[in-house]
Amino acid sequence: MKKLALLLVLVTAVSLLAGVSTDLSAPKVESTDGTLVVTSDSYTMDRTYESMAGPGSLIDGFALSNKPEDAGKIFWLKSIRVDTLQPDGKAASNEYFCHANLKFDVPAPMHNSRFPGRHHMPKRLLTLTEGRMRIDLPEGFGIPIYAETELGFDTMSHNLNHESDKESPQVKFRATVDYLTTGEENGKPLRPLFRRTVYMYDAADKPDFQALAESDSEFCGTVDAQAEGLPRIGDNPIHWSVPPGEHTYVLPADEQLFLSFDTTVHYAAAHFHNYCEWMRLVNKATGEKVLEFTGTPYAGERGMAAISDVVSKDGIPLTSASSYELQVRYNNPTTENIDAMAILYLYLLEPGIESGDQST
């Protein structure tokens, strides 16, 4: 026993001297060719935490590659998934996941200016929210970023179904990001995507969309409603309150889409809360449903277990000459007001950047 105890002391001492953390809950970043893994802090779910109000953290200052030979090369983001874990690495329930963002840790315009022509990528690169735990961009498409660009990863938890008589769990979030180190996939050139986000918001406190896109705010997404606007919840203009019954909210989306050219949607995701029946992007002139999303809540609990996405290799056209609106239907069967959000994430074809542009 004495030998075993001495061995454990020596192992711990060597680990500390080597800078290796023995804390399984500590955040960490690991990157190998083609895969980036980022693990958050651990959060204690010891009370009710509403949406956008739970413990969160930011890990920043890392890159896809710090190798000198990769500097100036363009890598291509292809997918991200998040796993909810206990501190020891075992699986935990996804009900505690609010959202996560992989984003630039430098000003987006500074990064974009390195590309030939104009690049339109905002600060956030990939966003996951409750019910949408992974994004897989279609074959032949990716998000181009320079290998050495500093990145950040923020996460936030929530606890919508707290039970005070039960032990408070601890959870952390592990993101796995897959990327390609060349401009080809399966022998064919990659085509670049950029992101646009359309939010529902409190009409009495309309956000500055450009500032929102470039900020480090923990907002997931935005919204404008017709008529009298939306009753906001707290200080967050993208939360509003839905009274009992059926309610359809409509948002003119052109200002947030900000399209000065025709493009195509190749991936789209949505975020909304319980009792949302559907969310749509609609062509105002024709009434055509361009995109539609539905979701599945947790059985008997608050929170979304799954929300649909849209993946298209051929692309769904959006034209600069057309006008679009975001529509969302909530059906509140309770006798109390409920909280609501509605956010649309679009990944659009970027003009003017070729996969052959592999260095500055």
Secondary structure, 3 states (H helix, E strand, C coil): CHHHHHHHHHHHHHHHHCCCCCCCCCCEEEEECCEEEEECCCEECCCCECCCCCCEEEEEEECCCCCHHHCCCEEEEEEEEEEEECCCCCECCHHHEEEEEEEECCCHHHHHCCCCCCCCCCCEEEEEECCECEEECCCCEEEEEECCCCEEEEEEECECCCCCCCCCCEEEEEEEEEEECCCEECCEECEEEEEEEEECCCHHHCCCHHHHHHCCCCCCCCCCCCCCCCCEECCEEEEEEECCEEEEEEEECHHHHCCCCCEEEEEEEEEECCCEEEEEEEECCCCCEEEEECEEECCCCCCEEEECCEEEEEEEEECCCCCEEEEEEEEECCCCCEEECEEEEEEEECCCCCCCCCCC
